[in-house]
Amino acid sequence: MLDYSLALVAGFTVGRLGHIFGGQIMWIPHHWILGLLVVFVGIICVFIKRIKYLGIILIFLGIGIFASDFKDFLQLKVWEPDDAPIIKFLGID
C-alpha cells in the first residue's frame, strides 16, 4: 500500500513540476492528457498477468499526474499555455 501512495505522490509531483517548468510552452499538451494516457497504459498492463503490479503502479502514477492539472481538465484546456501569475506547488491547477 505504501508503494501505491508513493506512486500517487510521485505522479502529483511530476505533474506540478511539468506545470511549473513546461506550462508556458504552446506545443506541449496539458499534462492531464498525459495522466490519462498513463492510466490507460496501466489498465492494459493490469490485464497482462505478468506485469499486473506495474500496471497498478502506472494507474496510481497517472491519477497523480491527472489530479495535479484537474482544473485545466474541467475547463477542457488542451493546447493553451498556462497563465498562472503565481507559481504554487501544492495547488491544483
Contacts in CASP RR format, 6 or more apart in sequence:
PFRMAT RR
TARGET T0000
AUTHOR 0000-0000-0000
METHOD contacts of the structure
MODEL  1
MLDYSLALVAGFTVGRLGHIFGGQIMWIPHHWILGLLVVFVGIICVFIKR
IKYLGIILIFLGIGIFASDFKDFLQLKVWEPDDAPIIKFLGID
3 57 0 8 1.000
4 56 0 8 1.000
4 57 0 8 1.000
4 60 0 8 1.000
5 60 0 8 1.000
7 57 0 8 1.000
7 58 0 8 1.000
7 60 0 8 1.000
7 61 0 8 1.000
8 60 0 8 1.000
8 61 0 8 1.000
8 63 0 8 1.000
8 64 0 8 1.000
9 64 0 8 1.000
10 61 0 8 1.000
11 60 0 8 1.000
11 61 0 8 1.000
11 62 0 8 1.000
11 63 0 8 1.000
11 64 0 8 1.000
11 65 0 8 1.000
11 68 0 8 1.000
12 64 0 8 1.000
12 65 0 8 1.000
12 67 0 8 1.000
12 68 0 8 1.000
14 61 0 8 1.000
14 65 0 8 1.000
14 68 0 8 1.000
15 31 0 8 1.000
15 64 0 8 1.000
15 65 0 8 1.000
15 68 0 8 1.000
15 69 0 8 1.000
16 68 0 8 1.000
16 89 0 8 1.000
16 90 0 8 1.000
16 91 0 8 1.000
18 31 0 8 1.000
19 31 0 8 1.000
19 68 0 8 1.000
19 69 0 8 1.000
19 82 0 8 1.000
19 84 0 8 1.000
19 93 0 8 1.000
20 87 0 8 1.000
20 89 0 8 1.000
22 28 0 8 1.000
23 81 0 8 1.000
23 82 0 8 1.000
24 81 0 8 1.000
24 82 0 8 1.000
25 81 0 8 1.000
26 79 0 8 1.000
26 81 0 8 1.000
27 79 0 8 1.000
29 78 0 8 1.000
29 79 0 8 1.000
30 69 0 8 1.000
30 72 0 8 1.000
30 73 0 8 1.000
30 77 0 8 1.000
30 78 0 8 1.000
30 79 0 8 1.000
30 80 0 8 1.000
31 65 0 8 1.000
31 68 0 8 1.000
31 69 0 8 1.000
32 65 0 8 1.000
32 66 0 8 1.000
32 69 0 8 1.000
32 70 0 8 1.000
32 72 0 8 1.000
32 73 0 8 1.000
33 78 0 8 1.000
34 65 0 8 1.000
35 62 0 8 1.000
35 63 0 8 1.000
35 64 0 8 1.000
35 65 0 8 1.000
35 66 0 8 1.000
36 62 0 8 1.000
36 66 0 8 1.000
38 58 0 8 1.000
38 59 0 8 1.000
38 61 0 8 1.000
38 62 0 8 1.000
38 65 0 8 1.000
39 58 0 8 1.000
39 59 0 8 1.000
39 62 0 8 1.000
39 63 0 8 1.000
39 66 0 8 1.000
41 55 0 8 1.000
41 58 0 8 1.000
42 54 0 8 1.000
42 55 0 8 1.000
42 56 0 8 1.000
42 58 0 8 1.000
42 59 0 8 1.000
43 55 0 8 1.000
43 59 0 8 1.000
44 55 0 8 1.000
45 51 0 8 1.000
45 52 0 8 1.000
45 54 0 8 1.000
45 55 0 8 1.000
45 58 0 8 1.000
46 52 0 8 1.000
46 55 0 8 1.000
46 56 0 8 1.000
46 59 0 8 1.000
66 73 0 8 1.000
67 92 0 8 1.000
68 92 0 8 1.000
68 93 0 8 1.000
69 92 0 8 1.000
69 93 0 8 1.000
70 92 0 8 1.000
71 92 0 8 1.000
71 93 0 8 1.000
72 82 0 8 1.000
72 93 0 8 1.000
82 93 0 8 1.000
84 93 0 8 1.000
END
